[in-house]
Amino acid sequence: MPPGMPSSRLARRIIVLLAGLIGAAGVAMAAAATHMGGALLGPASAMCLAHAPALLALHAGRRSIRTATAAALLMGFGAALFAGDLAAKQFLGFGLFPMAAPTGGMLMIAGWLVAGAGAFFLSES
């Protein structure tokens, strides 16, 4: 395991927790966008609702896709950062920190690329 990576069991728990929190946040932001308006909540909700099931799928496929854990962690933290920044801008009037949403977006893109790279590291089981 690379230095700085959480243990396998901890990483799996983080991934499932992120999936649940991101999925719930996606539904809540979709409802808020519908009932309260807010141009930033729609894209935040879409990213959450797209990535939460992807995290669960990567978790489920972790035994055969060797890059699944790394991909899921990148996607999960990226989606949380992206959506959190947009929600903060919507509700607080300012973002989490400069470039938070683009950083989250880059993490999500990296996560998808790492997931795709898993095609070259499939387990034979």
C-alpha positions, 0 to 999 in steps of 0.5 A: 500500500502506498505511503499516506493511503488509508488502510484497506478497511478504513478506505472501504469504510470511507468510500461507503460513507462518502457514497451515502453522504454524497447521495443524500446531499445530492437529493437534498440539493435537488430538492432545495434547487426545486423549491428555493431556486439557486443556479448553483445547486443543480450542478452540485446535485448532479455531480453528487447523484452521478458519483454516489452510485459510482462509489458504490459500484467501485466498492463492489468491484474492488476485488477485480478492479485493482484501481477501484479504491484509489479511483473511488477516493478521488471521485468521492473527495472530489465530488464532496469538494465540488458540491460543498463549494457550490453549496457554500457559494449558494447559501453563504455567499462565498466558497470554501476556498479559492479554486475549491470547485475546480480542484474538486472537478479535477479530482473527479476527472482523475478518479475516472481516469484511474478507474479507466486505467483499471482495465490494465490491472484487472484481477484474474479471479 
